[in-house]
């Protein structure tokens, strides 16, 4: 590497001094091969522990406490850098877990000198696109799936280095944003757990005339009857999708010739999630379809139920109000319920719930081609409570879905904020001192 190549291509708008990675760290070393055992208080850190977001000790494996000679034990605040394998090489985290650990031979430990480098700052620099490109170009050796990190070019790589006080201030901002992100994700996990409980209670027992959850069948067997769907309330019916629908069809092939830069939304399996229809899917597409009958056959309407019928079978989406003109491809079935007979949101929740998904998963095991064809879709069973009860069940499940989506949007917003802010701070485009008050204020609000 020439002297110019030694420099990591990170803009240095603050005019910071240029320091080598080696000068900033007291240790840059790979671990050694562990001696795995069934149980041990000592855990070996491997590549899976170095996730895209944080250190994950749950993936560490027990290492024999009798084999502790010549092992590398991480210290709190070390930066762990994955050093092998396409897809994981170059990923880094700050080690911050209590307990006894060693590092295996696929991970490099970088130990910042406390007076020169803050581990949170160094880890953030390693994660920048500029540093990742530098690693790929100069520090990786080998072929696809056998990539290895070369320690020497890593050591001599040089980067713009703020003084330690600025680094620590950046670390405070990073910690504040990470705390907000983690707390938002904890809320999402809690809401999803609550939803699973609600799904079970509402889709097996429903809501009685007083607006209360019915007691489970084991506690009040007289309120239930046997059905092809298992025990259901006495007032409920079991019907096929076809019997409560105006249309059951699927999208047409050959849509590629109608692709456009703007126009009507084109819904594909990637737009369906287990929670809702997602039009922030990474490659939202548009079409300008023909106006003939076949071209308009799968134009979506509010309340339509969409079901994936290839690949990952049985992903459910319900078309919301106000979507606008949209169409589907041949990998999605369109069920247009009779909205006088059923609440499409209730049917969507039921089809996405555990009873229907258990049946669909059995079809999935048989292979996509043997699974969800249109006759199978038409014959899918759903519970059919009184319409007023359907409305109440759908409203309760919609409410928690909305809370999950709002929390997910907040998490995405915080991640986007962090990415932009890190780019500004790590290049010196924005100085960290004015942000400290804002960081402290944000930390107090989460």
KOLVOLUM-207372 format. One record per atom (N, C-alpha, C, O): x, z, y. Coordinates in steps of 0.02 Angstrom, whole numbers, plus 50000, padded with zeros to 5 digits. Atoms other than C-alpha are relative to their C-alpha. Example, Ala and Ser with C-alpha at 12.3 -4.5 7.8 and 13.67 -1.06 7.14 Angstrom:
residues 2
500455000049941/506155039049775/500455000050060/500975003350059/499584999749941/506845035749947/499615003750055/499865004550110/
END
This chain:
residues 446
500425000049940/500005000050000/500445000050062/500915003950068/499655000049936/500634995650173/499755005850042/499265009150025/500214994549957/500525008250315/499294998950025/498915003750032/500685001449976/498954999450379/499505001449945/498955003949958/500464998950056/498175000150206/499915007449984/499405009449955/500064992950012/498515018750197/499425003150039/499145008150018/500514997249956/497255021650336/499304998349974/499134992549963/500705001150018/495455024050283/499644997150061/499724999550117/500315003749945/494395012250388/499395003850027/498825001450022/500524996149968/493395025850477/500124999650076/500665001450098/499905000349927/493135022850665/500215006850027/499955012050006/499734993849972/494085035750766/499865000150075/500324999550115/500205000649930/493115035950928/500195006150042/500175005850103/499794994049963/493695053550973/500765000450007/501015005050040/499274999849995/495545049450955/500325005849963/500825008549986/499724994550039/495865062750822/500674998049969/500834992149963/499365001350034/497555064350738/499864997149931/499334998349901/500075003250065/497825054350578/500415004149950/501025005049958/499684995750049/498225065250427/499914997049930/499404993949915/500065002150070/498565061150245/499575005049961/499545010949979/500404995650043/497415068150111/500455005449970/500255011249965/499544995350030/498935076350032/500175005850047/500235011550026/499824994749953/499355085850192/499425004850012/499535010550033/500584995849988/497585092450204/499825004449941/499425009149947/500194996450062/497515099050025/500625003349970/501165000449969/499454996650035/498595111749934/500024998149927/500514999349892/500045002150070/498035104649766/499584993849994/499024993450022/500405005950019/497475087549706/500194998749927/500734996049913/499815000450070/497415087649517/499384999249956/498845001849971/500545000650049/496345082649370/500025005949952/500525009349945/500044994850051/495745094849240/500284997649933/500614992449930/499765001550068/496115094649054/499424999849951/498865001849968/500525000650051/495145091348895/499765006949978/500175011149959/500264993450021/493995106248855/500015000949924/500074996149886/500114998350070/493825114948689/499285002649996/499155008450011/500714998349998/491935114948668/499825004749942/500075004049886/500264995250049/491055129148576/499255000750010/498984998150059/500734999149994/489255134148547/499825004650058/499365003150096/500164995149949/489275149148663/500655002750031/501135004049996/499434997249965/490485155348795/499805001650071/499364998450099/500114998549929/490505163448966/500384995250044/500264994850105/499615004949962/491745150049019/499674993149991/499514991149935/500345006450002/490965133249063/500454994550025/500834995450073/499595005749982/491795116249074/499604995250045/499054993150027/500315004549952/491365105449224/500184992849983/500764991049979/499905007150012/491125086949185/499674995950054/499424998650103/500275004649950/490515071749279/499275001450018/499075000750075/500714998949987/488675076249260/499885005850049/499365006150081/500074994349953/488975092149361/500064997750072/499835001150118/499895002649932/489455081449511/499454994950013/499514989049999/500595004249989/487765074649563/500044996750068/500484998450108/499995003149933/487375063449713/499855004850057/499985003150115/500194995449946/486765078749809/500365006749999/500495009550052/499734993250002/487555094849746/500345001349933/500274997449885/499714997950063/488545103949612/499445002749956/499025006649977/500544998250047/487445106149458/500305003749940/500495000549891/499684996350054/488125120249347/499634999649934/499925000849881/500395000350063/486715117949220/500274994849952/500144995249892/499735005250043/487635102649154/500695001849971/500964998249929/499364997950027/489245112149120/499915002449928/499405005349910/500054998450071/489615114948935/500485005849982/501005006550013/499594994350018/490325130548849/500704997949976/500784993449936/499305001250018/492235130648833/500285006549971/500135011949995/499744994150034/493185142348719/500415004450047/500875002150081/499624995449958/493805157748810/500695001449971/501115004450005/499334999250031/495285157648689/500484994450021/501084994750007/499595005849982/495905141048760/500054999550076/499844994650106/499974999749927/496285146048940/500714998750027/500824999350087/499335001749976/498135141248947/500004992850025/499714988449994/499915006849971/498555126249057/499344996650017/499294990450015/500625003049977/496765123749113/499975000650076/500335004550107/500094999949927/496215120349292/499345003450016/498805001049998/500594996249981/495015133249360/499854998850074/500275000150117/500175001349930/494085128449520/499905006550038/499715011650009/500134994449956/493985140249667/499434998250047/499304992350062/500575001149954/492495142449783/500244996050060/500734997950093/499815004249944/492575128749914/500424994049981/500564989850024/499655006150022/493565116249810/499524994150004/498914994849997/500395006250003/492985098349821/500134996849932/500714995849913/499955003150066/492635090449651/499854992650007/499334990650034/500065007249993/492885071649640/500004996849931/500494997349894/500025003550065/492315061549488/500534994549999/500614990750047/499405004150003/493795051549427/500004994749946/500514991449935/500055005350051/493185040049287/499294997249999/498825000550021/500665002750018/491765028449242/499624996550055/499524999350109/500425003649953/490765015149331/499355003750012/499035006049965/500634996749984/489295022649423/500075007350020/499665009950057/499894993049983/490005040249436/500675001150036/500745005950074/499354999149968/491805037849493/499934999950076/499574995750104/500034999549927/492045042749675/499475004750027/499465006050087/500514995349978/490575054749680/500325006950010/500755008949971/499684993649985/491005071649757/499495005350020/498955003850044/500404994249979/490285089049786/500475005750018/501065005550000/499634993849988/490865105949850/499815004949944/499225006149931/500124994950052/491065118749710/499815006550033/500175009150076/500254994049966/490055133949757/499615004649953/499155008149975/500384996150048/489465142449598/500395006149976/501005005749967/499664994250029/489845160049534/500124998949925/499794994749894/499885000450072/490535162449359/500684997049984/501064995150029/499365002550024/491995156649255/499934992649979/499524991049936/500035007250014/492295137749251/500714997349991/501195000050019/499415004249999/493645125449205/499774992950016/499174991550015/500175006949983/493715107049253/500284995449946/500864996149926/499755004550053/493835093249122/500404994250030/500474993850091/499545005249979/494955077949131/499684994250037/500034989750059/500355005449964/493625066849212/499875001850073/499574997950110/500154997649932/493565076949373/500665002250033/501075005650002/499434997949960/494885079249509/499805005650048/499285005250081/500104994449954/494995095549606/500424998850063/501024997650059/499655000449936/495435094149791/499895006750035/499335008750051/500054993249971/495835111149867/500234999750073/500834999450086/499805000549929/495805110350059/500425005950022/500305011650001/499624994649968/497095120350156/499555003150053/499324999650098/500504996749958/496015133250245/500134999150074/499664998850114/499855000549929/496935131350410/499964992850026/500004991650086/500005007049979/496815112250411/499364996249984/499194991550020/500575004150023/495255106350320/499435004549975/499545009149936/500614996650024/493475112650294/499724995949942/499664989849947/500215003650060/492815108250121/499364995950012/499294990549984/500625003649987/491095103150187/500144993650039/499844988450027/499815006049962/491895091250312/500354994949954/500194989049956/499635004550044/493095084050181/499534996549951/499584990549940/500475003050047/491695081350056/499574994750035/499434989550006/500405004949963/490655072550189/500394993750014/500124988250011/499585005949989/492115061050230/500064995949935/499994989849937/499955003650064/492335056750045/499374996049985/499414990849953/500645003350016/490505051950036/499844994250046/499374990450032/500175005449954/490545039850183/500114993349967/500544992649923/499895006750027/490375021350143/500714997550011/500994994149968/499315002249986/492075018450225/500495002849949/500924999149923/499534997050048/492975030750111/499864997449930/500334996349891/500165002750066/492035024449957/500294993049991/500534991349938/499715006750004/492585006649997/500765000549992/501074996749955/499274999050004/494375012950021/500195002049929/500674999349901/499864997950069/494345021649851/499954994049953/500394993049911/500115005750045/493655006149766/500564994950007/500784992049957/499505005249989/494944994749845/500705002249981/501094998249954/499304998050007/496525005149833/500125005549947/500695006249924/499884994050041/496255020349720/499724999649930/499845004149890/500275000750067/495325013949567/500434995049961/500654990049989/499635004550044/496235005949420/499604999149936/499205003449917/500345001350063/495614998149259/499454994950008/499384991850061/500535005050001/494154987149212/499325003449999/499275009549997/500694997450000/492264989049213/499905004949943/500115003649886/500164994650047/491685004949124/500625003949977/500565008749939/499404996250016/493515010549109/500405001550063/501015002250061/499674998649937/493885013849291/500305007050001/500015011749975/499664993549993/495105027949329/500235000850072/500444995950104/499754998549934/495545036349493/500765001049997/501005005049958/499284999249995/497395034349536/500155005350053/499965004550111/499904994449955/497985050549614/500484998550057/500385000950113/499505001349948/499485043749710/499704996550061/499804999050117/500295003149940/498535031549823/499495004550035/499405004150096/500464995249968/497235045149852/500405004850044/500205006150101/499594995149963/498585057449907/500254997250067/500245000650118/499685002849941/499385045550032/499504996850048/499694994550102/500515002849955/497745039250106/499955004550062/499995010650057/500004996349937/497595044250289/499334999050036/499034993750032/500655000349968/496045048150391/499995003850065/500385008550074/500074996349938/495535053750566/499775007249985/499305008249947/500124993150018/495535072750564/499885004350063/500335005450102/500144995549944/494645083850692/500365006649990/500605008149935/499704993450010/495355101050725/499525004349958/498935002749951/500364996150049/494785114550606/499365003150029/498865003849993/500614997149970/493535122250729/499444994850002/498864996449988/500515005250000/492635105650748/499754998649929/499164997549918/500205001050069/492655103250560/499505005349977/498995003949946/500444994650021/491865120250533/499324999550035/498815001250006/500635001049964/490565116550666/499594994549966/498984995149959/500355005250037/490145100450574/499725002849934/499175001149913/500234996950062/490025110750415/499365004050010/498925004049967/500614996349984/488715121850499/499414995350006/498864996749981/500555004849994/487685106650545/499814997349932/499214996849916/500145002550068/487855099850367/499615005249960/499115003549928/500344994750038/487345116650292/499285000850024/498825001849983/500674999149973/485845117850408/499534994549975/498974995949953/500415005550024/485205100650362/499905000549924/499344999349900/500074999450073/485555103450176/499505005549982/499115004749936/500484994550013/484595119950183/499294997650011/498844998949971/500675002749986/483105111250263/499784995249946/499204995349925/500165004850053/483185097350133/499835003649935/499335002149902/500114996450063/483325109449986/499345003950002/498985004249952/500624996149996/481895120250049/499394995449997/498884997249968/500555004850004/480795104950072/499914997749928/499344997049904/500055002250070/481205099249895/499745005649956/499405004249906/500294994450038/480805116649830/499255000350009/498885001849962/500725000249987/479095115249913/499694994449958/499154995449929/500265005650040/478855098249828/499945002149927/499435000849895/500014997950070/479315105549658/499435005049987/499105004749936/500544995050008/478115120249684/499324996650001/498884998349961/500645003549995/476695108649737/499864996049937/499294995649914/500105003950061/476975097649585/499815004549941/499415002649899/500184995350053/476895112849472/499275002350008/498905002849960/500704998149987/475275118249556/499534994349980/499004995549951/500425005850017/474585100649534/499904999549924/499354998149901/500075000450073/474945100949347/499495005049975/499095003549930/500504995150019/473945116949331/499304997850020/498834998649981/500655002449977/472525109549434/499754994349957/499164994049940/500205005650043/472525093649330/499695002549936/499175000149914/500274997450063/472275103649173/499325003350011/498855001949975/500634996449989/470925114849246/499434995450021/498874996049996/500545004249973/469965101349340/499804994449953/499224992549951/500165005850043/470075087349211/499785002149930/499594997849890/500284997750064/469605098149062/499405004550009/498945004649968/500564995449989/468435111049138/499564998250059/498974999750059/500395002149942/467895104049305/499775005750044/500035011250041/500264995449949/466905112849441/499255000949987/498894996149980/500704998850014/465235121249411/499574999350062/499824997650116/500485001049945/463675120849521/500145004550060/499925003150115/499834995449945/464355135449624/500664998350034/500895001950077/499365002049970/465955126149667/500605003749971/501145003550001/499464996250032/466995136949550/500264996349939/499904992549907/499745002750063/468155131749409/499635003149942/499525009149940/500304997350060/467295133349242/500525003849960/501115002149960/499534996550045/468075145849123/500214995349944/499824990749927/499785004450054/469095137648983/499545000449939/499175005249931/500445000450059/468235132548821/500085006049954/499595008349925/499894994350044/469035146848725/499635006250023/499445010449983/500354994249973/468195159348841/499254999050005/498875003850005/500725001549992/466505150648859/499824993849959/499654988649988/500125005950042/466235139048710/499324996850010/499244990849998/500675002749991/464385137048750/499954995150058/499474991350063/500005004649942/464845127448910/500294993249982/500304988750024/499625006050019/465765113848812/499704996549939/499314999449902/500185003950059/465485100248683/500604996049978/501044994450017/499475004350026/466625090248570/499894992850021/499324990650028/500055007049980/467025072348621/500634996449978/501114999649956/499385003750016/468285058448587/500595002050045/501175000650028/499484997749955/469245065848734/500185007349990/500565010250029/499914992950010/469235083348662/499415003850027/498875000950038/500544995949973/468185097748727/499894998250074/500354998250114/500195001549931/467255093048886/499375004050018/499005005949973/500614996449981/465895101848987/499374996549976/499364990349970/500635002750027/464115099548922/499714994650045/499414989850021/500305004749953/463615090049080/500374993350004/500114988650033/499605006149993/464985076849062/499834994949946/499614996649891/500045005550048/464875059948977/500704997249988/501164998650026/499395003950013/466245049348900/499814992750001/499364990549965/500175007149992/466235030948951/500644995849998/501194998450008/499445004649995/467355015748941/500084997750072/499604997950111/499905002749933/468135008549097/499544994050013/499274993350067/500415006049990/467184992349069/499295001850019/498984998450059/500704998249989/465505001449070/499875002550071/499305002750093/500104997449932/465805008649245/500374995750051/500524997950106/499625004349956/466704993749321/499654993350010/499284991049967/500255006749986/466214977449403/500484994749975/500264989349955/499495004950020/467844968749359/500585003649966/500795009049988/499374997950030/469314971449242/500404993749988/500224989649945/499615006150005/470644958149262/500735001650013/500915007550020/499294999049984/472494955649293/500234994550047/499884989550056/499755004849951/473564946349418/500214993449967/500294993049906/499805006750023/474054928049403/500754999349999/501115003050032/499295001850000/475744920749363/500144995150058/499694993350096/499805005249952/476704908549473/499885001850073/499714997550113/500074998049930/476604918749633/500624998350041/500594998450103/499385001049963/478404914449678/499934994750053/500254995250106/500065005449951/477884898549768/499615002250062/499604998650112/500394997649942/476784909049885/500375005650038/500105008250087/499634994849964/478134921649937/500124997950072/500224992050088/499915001449928/478334923250125/500335006050032/500375011450004/499684994649963/479234933550255/499485004850030/499655010450048/500544995849975/477564940450316/499354997449970/499334992349937/500655002050028/475734939650270/499695005749962/499735011449983/500334994950041/474774948850135/500515003849958/501015000949936/499574996150044/475584962950037/499954997549928/499414995549905/499995002050070/476104958549860/500205006149959/500775008549964/499914993750036/475934973449744/500294998649931/500024994749892/499685000550065/477104974949596/500065007049969/499895011950001/499954993550034/477454988749470/500425004850040/500295010850040/499584995649960/478814995349584/499645003650056/499875008650081/500404996749948/477464999549712/499565005549973/499275009350011/500414994750030/476565010849589/500455005849981/500985004849951/499654994050022/477155028649564/499515004449962/498925002849957/500454995350036/476465043149464/499595004150049/499175008150028/500374996249950/475785050049628/499534995750042/498984997950059/500385003949951/475145035649735/500274992950001/500734991349963/499725006749989/475415017549790/500505000550057/500345003050111/499454999149952/477065016549882/500194993350030/500444988949995/499795006149967/477355002950009/500635001050041/500794996950084/499324999549975/479045009950061/500484998249944/501084999549949/499595002550054/479655002649897/500544995550029/500424991850077/499415002849968/481394995749930/499954992550014/500304990150059/500045007249987/480894977449921/499264997950004/499034993849964/500695002049989/479104976149984/499984992550013/500384989850050/500045007249995/478564958049969/499334997950030/498845001750030/500605002749968/477294947150057/499864993149970/500314989649947/500215006550025/476314931750005/499504996950049/499165000350086/500525003849965/475264918250086/499624996149946/499774990349933/500325003050059/474064914649942/499514994450019/499284994050076/500515005249988/472924899549925/499315003250009/499195008749984/500674997349986/471134901949982/499494997849948/498894999049956/500485001950052/470374894549824/499805006149959/500075011649968/500284994450038/469424905349700/500545003649959/500555009749956/499504996850041/470904908349585/500505003850043/500735009250024/499534996649956/472044912649730/499735006650026/500115011250039/500314994049972/470804925649793/499735004749947/499465010049962/500304996250055/470324932249621/500245007349998/499865011849982/499744993250003/471454947449632/500165002850068/500615007050076/499944996949935/471304951249815/499735007249995/499175008249971/500174993050011/471254970249820/499485002450050/499445000250107/500494996649958/469834980749888/500125007549996/500395010149947/499954992749999/469784999049936/499665002949938/499095001049922/500294996850059/469495009749781/500184996649935/500044999349881/499785003250062/470214997249656/500525004449965/500935007649998/499514996250040/471185005549515/500494995049970/500294990149939/499475004450025/472854997449470/500365003549943/500525009549948/499694997250060/473665000049300/500564995449978/500454989449967/499445004250025/475394993949246/499884998549926/499735003049887/500145002150069/475214984049084/500614997249965/500564994949908/499375001750033/477044979449049/500525005150021/500405009150066/499454995549985/478694988849052/499765007349992/499585009349936/500234993050002/478225006949095/499255000050003/498964999650058/500735000850004/476425006649037/499635005950031/499855011650028/500474994849981/475005016049117/500145003650065/499865008950077/499934997149933/475645019749293/499374998250039/499164992450039/500665000949967/474065021949397/500085000250076/500465004250102/500054999749928/473735018049579/499294998450021/498964994449989/500675001449974/472125018249679/500094997350071/500435000450112/499915003349935/472005006449828/499665004250054/499065005650050/500294995749947/471755016949986/499604995950051/499644989850052/500355003349944/470625013050133/500524997250049/501065000150058/499595002749946/471385001950266/500644996749978/501094995750019/499385003250023/472704993650157/500094993150029/500654991050042/499955006949977/472304976350221/500044995149942/499954997149884/499995005250052/472494960050126/500595001249954/501165002049977/499484998750050/473474962549965/499804997049934/499204996249919/500105003250065/473674954749793/500475003249949/500945006749968/499594997350054/474434959249624/500294994449958/500044988849957/499725004850047/475554950549499/499735001249930/499315005549919/500285000050068/475254947849313/500175006349961/499925007149905/499804994050036/476054964449264/499545005950015/499655011549990/500464994649979/474624974649340/499294997949984/499084992349999/500725001050010/472814976249284/499625002750059/499805007950088/500434997949945/471474977749417/499335002149971/498994998149939/500654997550020/469964988549380/499615001550063/499815005650104/500414998949940/468594987649511/499395004049980/498905001149954/500554995850023/467445002449478/499354998550039/499364996150095/500654999949967/465595002549518/499975006650039/499865011950009/499934993849961/465725014949661/499355003850007/499355009550032/500624996250003/463905019649644/499975004449938/499615009449936/500004996250063/464275025949469/500565005149997/500475010549970/499424995550006/465995033749487/500405000150065/500374995550105/499514999349947/467235040049614/500664997349974/500945000049927/499405003250026/468755028749593/500605004750001/501045004349958/499454995249998/469925042749645/499975004749941/500495006549913/500064995750059/469225053849508/500244996349938/500634998949899/499805003950059/469435040049378/500754998950000/501074999449948/499285000849996/471195036749441/500375006349980/500855006049942/499684993650020/471645055149425/499925001149925/500395003449892/500104998850072/470885055749251/500474995649959/500774997949911/499575004650037/471835040349192/500745002050006/501135000849961/499314997849991/473445047649264/500125006949970/500695009349967/499964993350027/473075064549184/500245000249929/500354995049898/499684999250065/473725071549021/499624997049942/499934994449895/500385002650057/472295066248906/500084992549993/500264990049939/499945007250002/472305047748951/500724997849990/500864993149953/499305002050006/474195046948967/500285001349931/500724997649908/499794998950070/474425054348793/499814994149958/500194991849916/500225005850038/473405040048723/500414993850019/500624990149975/499615005849978/474325027048829/500715000349974/501004995249957/499324999350024/476005034048776/500064997849928/500594995349907/499995002350069/475555030448595/500024992449998/500354989549955/499975007349995/475235012348643/500704997850022/500964992849998/499345001649975/476885012348736/500525000249944/500974996149942/499544999550057/477785017848579/499974993949956/500464992249923/500085005950043/477085002548491/500304993850032/500334988650000/499715005749965/477884991148621/499524997250050/498914997350039/500425002349944/477244983648782/499534994549978/498954994449999/500435005650018/476574967748700/499415002249957/498884999149957/500554997550042/475544977948578/499565005050037/499085007550008/500344994649965/474934989748712/499444998050045/498884996750022/500545000449951/473964987148871/499844992850018/500044990350071/500305006349982/473124970348863/499315001550030/499105007250031/500634998749965/471464968048953/499465002949955/499105007349977/500504996750043/470354971948802/500145007549992/499685011549989/499834992950005/471304988448785/499825003750063/499555009250061/500184996949936/471084992148970/499255001050004/499025006450024/500734999449997/469224988648959/499745005649956/499235008749972/500234994950047/469075000548812/500265007050013/500085011749978/499754993349985/470025015048891/499435004750018/498965002850053/500534995049989/468965030748895/500165004350061/500745005950075/499944995149946/468665041749045/499415004749998/498875002849977/500564995349993/467625057249072/499584997950060/499834994850107/500455001749945/466105055149184/499555005950015/498995006449988/500444994749976/465445070949266/499474997250046/499474991250061/500465002149947/463995070349388/500414997850061/500965000250073/499625002949945/464505060449541/500225005450050/500785005050076/499824994849952/464495075949653/500605004049976/501035005950015/499434996350028/465705084749535/500634995650002/501174998150016/499435004649994/466825069349529/500305000450070/500915000750079/499774999949930/466905069749719/500405006350015/500925006150048/499654993749987/467405088049722/500685000249966/501185002449996/499375000150037/468745085949588/500504995450035/501084997350044/499555004749967/469475070649674/500265002850066/500855002050082/499794997449935/469505079349843/500545005349992/501025005550031/499504994850009/470475094249775/500684997149978/501204999350002/499385003050022/471755083349686/500314995650055/500924995350062/499755004049944/471895071549835/500365004550051/500885002650079/499714995649950/472255086349947/500715002149981/501165002250024/499334997950020/473745092149845/500474993949997/501064994650011/499595006049997/474355074049826/500244998650071/500824996750082/499815001149930/474335072450015/500545004850022/501005003050060/499484995149982/475345088450032/500674998149970/501194998950002/499385002250032/476625081849907/500304994150038/500914993950050/499755005949965/476755065249998/500285001850069/500794999250090/499754997949934/476945073650167/500675003649995/501125002550036/499364996550010/478325084950101/500544995049981/501114995750003/499515005150019/479185069950021/500224995950060/500814994250067/499835003749939/479095060550186/500465004150045/500925001450075/499584995649960/479855075550275/500715000349970/501205000350007/499344999950033/481265076350146/500384993550014/500974993650029/499685006549987/481615057650168/500234999650073/500774996950087/499825000049928/481615059950358/500635004250012/501075002150049/499414995749992/482875074250345/500624996649972/501164997250001/499435003550030/484005064050230/500244994350046/500844993250053/499825005449954/483945049450351/500355002850062/500845000050086/499694996749943/484335061250495/500715002149984/501175001250024/499344997750020/485805068450399/500494994149996/501054994650021/499565005850007/486515051250357/500224997350068/500814995950078/499825002549933/486435045450538/500445004750038/500915002750072/499614995049963/487105061650607/500715000549973/501185001250012/499334999750029/488555062150485/500434994150023/501024994950037/499635005949976/489055044550537/500235001250072/500804999650089/499824998649931/489035049950719/500555005350005/501035004550043/499534994449995/489985066150691/500684998349970/501205000049999/499375001250035/491295059950568/500424994550033/501014993950017/499625005049963/491805045650682/500175002450070/500554999250106/499894997649932/491805056250840/499564996750052/499644997950112/500455003349952/490455045450917/499585005250037/499445004450096/500364994349970/489475061550948/500425006249986/500625007449929/499614993950010/490405077750975/499555005549974/498965005849991/500414995350038/489825092250871/499775005950043/499245008750030/500164993949963/489815106251002/499295000050028/498955005150020/500684999749973/488185101151090/499465000649946/498895002549961/500504999750053/487325100350921/499925006949970/499445008249933/500034993550033/487695118150872/499375003950017/499065007049974/500624996649980/486245125250972/499404997249963/498965000849941/500565003150036/485075112550894/500015001849926/499485003149896/499954998150070/485735116550720/499765007149989/499405008449941/500214993050006/485475135150748/499235000550006/498915004449971/500724999949990/483705131750809/499654997349938/499155000249916/500295002750061/483325120850656/500055004949943/499585005749904/499904995250054/484045134050540/499495005750005/499275008349954/500494994649992/482875146950614/499294997949986/498855002149977/500695002450010/481355135750589/499834998449928/499244997749912/500135001850069/481555131850403/499865006249959/499745005749899/
END
